[in-house]
């Protein structure tokens, strides 16, 4: 089995997917973006334009289609969790090669199990990305952070396949690590993301104001999330998490908060719901999390009915 990664499909060429598609294309890989007809047409005509401090300003040519029609070495899945089921219709099982890697860049911890019902379990390689990147128009990406860091994992995926993908991504620009423990990698992000997303969205405030005005609530939520993470086999340090929040830019907003401000569906179930389900399985009390999820659910329902 050859382990080179030469052909890549990107499902969801938005802020994250569009940036990765452009970087991989510029590095010499054949990239096909999978999206709706209007977006696919725009990408075929104009390519992907990137404005980035670390990677520069450039335009990358890509193929684009509404669905995958031939096997590729890897499919990078960069849609929101709320759009995953619909998006997967663009990746029919009949078009996946036996060794095609499915690489989800999604929030939460439950999506790998969903993908393993769609494709071979030993070819699903979850990824965690740390980046601030936004699609400002179809095929136009603004990469606002000075970094793009990726953790690759997948307990059942052969290590040579993970290493090959890491090599391809590293050659395109991002900093990449291959981690041996999938649970630890996913919960490391979840333990940081959940308090950040739930509190900034619930209060409609950037992180700086949340960590001062709602410090007690933040501390309680961090402790609950760390307890659930530890029960799932991924020990977390609440004090370290709080220190990371304190070091973050005061103006930082979570992607969930930005979705709420834009009137887009929230990844509330993928983040808050998944956290509560894991807590219930392991008998970990999470009263603050439960209250915030309930309040956000009620707010979302009220907003939907008044539009």
C-alpha positions in Angstrom: 0.0 0.0 0.0 1.5 3.4 -1.1 1.3 6.0 1.7 1.8 9.2 -0.3 -0.9 11.7 -0.2 -1.3 13.3 -3.6 -5.0 13.8 -4.2 -7.2 15.5 -1.6 -10.9 16.4 -1.5 -12.1 19.2 0.8 -15.7 18.9 2.0 -16.7 22.5 3.0 -14.3 25.0 1.6 -15.0 27.7 4.2 -12.6 29.3 6.6 -10.7 26.2 7.6 -11.4 24.0 4.5 -10.7 26.8 2.1 -7.4 27.7 3.7 -6.2 24.0 3.7 -7.4 23.5 0.1 -5.5 26.5 -1.1 -2.3 25.7 0.9 -2.3 22.1 -0.4 -2.9 23.1 -4.0 -0.1 25.7 -3.8 2.2 22.9 -2.5 1.4 20.8 -5.6 -1.4 18.5 -4.5 -4.4 17.9 -6.7 -7.3 19.4 -4.7 -11.1 19.0 -5.3 -13.4 21.2 -3.3 -16.9 19.8 -2.6 -19.7 22.3 -2.2 -23.0 23.6 -3.6 -23.2 24.4 -7.3 -22.8 28.2 -6.9 -19.7 27.9 -4.7 -18.2 25.1 -6.9 -18.7 27.3 -10.0 -17.0 30.2 -8.3 -14.0 28.1 -7.3 -13.6 26.6 -10.7 -13.6 30.1 -12.3 -11.6 32.1 -9.7 -9.8 29.6 -7.5 -9.3 30.3 -3.8 -7.8 33.7 -2.8 -6.0 33.8 0.5 -4.9 36.7 2.6 -2.7 35.5 5.4 0.1 37.0 7.5 2.2 33.8 7.8 1.4 32.3 4.3 1.1 35.5 2.3 -1.5 36.6 -0.3 -2.0 34.2 -3.2 -4.6 32.5 -5.4 -4.7 28.7 -5.7 -6.4 26.9 -8.5 -8.6 24.0 -7.4 -11.0 21.6 -9.0 -14.6 21.8 -7.6 -17.7 19.7 -7.8 -20.9 19.1 -6.0 -19.9 15.6 -5.0 -16.9 13.2 -5.0 -16.9 11.2 -8.2 -13.5 9.4 -8.0 -11.3 8.1 -5.2 -8.8 10.4 -3.5 -6.1 9.8 -0.9 -7.9 11.9 1.7 -11.1 13.7 2.3 -10.8 16.7 4.7 -14.2 17.3 6.3 -14.5 21.0 7.3 -18.2 21.6 7.6 -20.0 22.5 10.8 -21.4 19.6 12.8 -24.9 20.9 12.2 -24.3 20.4 8.4 -22.5 17.0 8.6 -25.3 14.7 7.7 -26.3 16.7 4.6 -22.7 17.3 3.6 -21.9 13.6 3.6 -24.2 13.1 0.7 -21.5 14.8 -1.3 -19.1 11.9 -0.4 -20.9 8.7 -1.5 -19.4 5.5 -0.2 -19.1 4.2 -3.7 -16.6 7.0 -4.5 -14.3 6.3 -1.6 -11.2 4.2 -2.2 -10.3 1.4 0.2 -7.4 3.5 1.6 -9.1 6.9 1.5 -8.7 8.7 4.8 -11.7 10.6 6.1 -10.2 13.5 8.2 -12.9 15.5 10.1 -12.0 19.0 11.4 -15.1 19.2 13.5 -15.9 20.4 17.0 -17.1 17.9 19.6 -16.2 14.3 20.3 -19.0 12.2 18.8 -18.5 12.7 15.1 -15.8 10.0 14.6 -18.4 7.4 15.5 -20.8 8.8 12.9 -18.1 8.7 10.2 -17.1 5.2 11.1 -20.6 4.1 10.0 -19.9 5.8 6.7 -16.4 4.4 6.0 -13.9 1.9 7.2 -13.2 2.6 10.9 -9.5 2.3 10.4 -9.6 5.0 7.7 -11.2 7.7 9.9 -8.5 10.0 11.2 -9.9 12.8 13.4 -8.1 16.1 13.4 -8.0 19.2 15.7 -7.0 22.5 14.3 -6.1 25.7 16.0 -6.5 28.6 13.6 -8.6 31.8 13.1 -9.7 31.7 9.4 -12.8 33.1 7.8 -14.5 32.8 4.5 -15.5 36.4 3.6 -17.0 35.3 0.2 -17.0 32.2 -1.9 -13.4 31.4 -2.5 -12.0 34.3 -0.5 -10.3 33.4 2.8 -8.9 35.7 5.5 -6.5 33.9 7.8 -6.3 36.2 10.8 -4.1 34.3 13.2 -0.3 34.0 13.1 -0.6 30.2 13.4 -2.3 27.2 11.9 -1.7 24.1 14.1 -3.1 20.7 13.5 -3.2 17.5 15.7 -3.9 14.3 13.8 -5.0 11.1 15.5 -6.9 7.9 14.9 -6.4 4.9 17.2 -7.1 2.3 14.5 -5.5 4.1 11.5 -2.1 2.7 10.4 0.6 5.0 11.6 2.2 5.3 8.1 -1.1 6.7 6.8 -1.2 9.3 9.5 2.5 10.2 9.0 1.9 10.6 5.2 -1.0 13.0 5.8 1.0 14.9 8.4 3.9 15.2 5.9 1.6 16.5 3.2 0.0 19.1 5.5 3.3 20.2 7.0 4.7 20.7 3.5 1.8 23.0 2.7 2.5 25.2 5.7 0.6 24.3 9.0 2.4 22.9 12.0 1.3 19.3 12.4 1.6 16.7 15.2 0.5 13.0 15.1 -0.9 12.1 18.5 -1.3 8.5 19.7 -4.4 8.8 21.8 -7.6 9.8 20.0 -9.7 10.3 23.1 -7.1 12.5 24.7 -6.7 14.6 21.5 -10.4 15.2 21.1 -11.1 15.9 24.8 -8.2 18.3 25.0 -10.0 20.5 22.6 -13.4 19.9 24.1 -12.2 20.8 27.6 -11.1 24.2 26.4 -13.8 24.8 23.8 -17.0 24.0 25.8 -16.6 26.6 28.5 -15.5 29.2 25.9 -18.3 28.5 23.5 -21.1 28.1 26.1 -20.3 31.2 28.1 -19.4 33.7 25.3 -22.6 32.7 23.5 -24.9 32.7 26.5 -23.8 36.2 27.6 -23.1 37.6 24.2 -19.7 38.9 25.3 -16.1 38.4 24.3 -13.8 36.3 26.4 -12.2 39.2 28.3 -15.5 40.3 29.8 -16.7 36.7 30.5 -13.5 35.9 32.4 -13.9 39.0 34.6 -17.7 39.5 35.0 -18.5 35.8 35.1 -15.4 34.4 36.7 -17.2 32.1 39.2 -19.4 30.7 36.4 -16.3 30.1 34.2 -14.4 28.4 37.0 -17.3 26.1 37.8 -17.8 25.2 34.1 -14.0 24.5 33.6 -14.1 22.2 36.6 -17.1 20.3 35.4 -15.6 19.9 31.9 -12.3 18.7 33.3 -14.1 16.2 35.5 -16.0 14.8 32.5 -12.8 14.7 30.4 -11.0 12.8 33.1 -13.8 10.3 33.4 -13.6 9.7 29.7 -9.9 8.8 30.0 -8.3 12.2 29.1 -7.2 13.9 32.3 -7.5 17.7 32.3 -6.2 20.4 34.6 -8.7 23.1 35.5 -6.0 25.5 36.7 -4.1 25.2 33.5 -7.3 25.7 31.5 -8.1 28.9 33.4 -4.6 30.2 32.7 -5.1 29.6 29.0 -8.3 31.6 29.1 -6.5 34.4 30.9 -3.7 34.5 28.3 -6.2 34.7 25.4 -7.0 38.0 23.7 -9.7 39.8 25.6 -11.6 40.4 22.3 -11.7 36.7 21.4 -15.1 35.3 20.4 -16.0 31.6 20.0 -17.3 30.3 16.7 -20.6 29.5 18.4 -21.0 33.1 19.5 -20.2 34.3 15.9 -22.8 31.8 14.6 -25.4 33.2 17.1 -24.7 36.7 16.1 -25.1 35.8 12.4 -28.3 33.9 13.0 -26.7 30.6 11.9 -27.5 27.2 13.6 -25.5 26.6 16.7 -23.3 23.6 17.4 -24.9 23.4 20.8 -25.7 19.7 20.7 -22.2 18.8 19.4 -20.5 20.7 22.2 -22.9 21.1 25.2 -25.1 18.1 24.4 -22.1 15.8 23.9 -20.6 17.0 27.2 -23.8 16.3 29.0 -24.2 12.8 27.5 -20.7 11.9 28.5 -21.3 13.2 32.0 -24.4 11.1 32.3 -22.6 8.0 31.1 -19.9 8.4 33.8 -22.1 9.7 36.6 -20.4 13.1 36.7 -22.5 16.0 38.0 -22.6 19.0 35.7 -25.2 21.4 36.9 -23.7 24.6 35.4 -23.3 23.0 32.0 -26.9 21.7 32.1 -28.2 25.1 33.0 -26.3 26.9 30.3 -27.3 24.4 27.6 -31.0 24.7 28.7 -30.8 28.5 28.6 -29.2 28.5 25.2 -31.7 26.0 23.9 -34.6 28.2 25.1 -33.0 31.3 23.7 -32.5 29.7 20.3 -36.1 28.5 20.2 -37.4 31.9 21.1 -35.2 33.6 18.4 -36.3 31.1 15.8 -40.0 31.8 16.5 -39.6 35.5 16.4 -37.7 35.8 13.1 
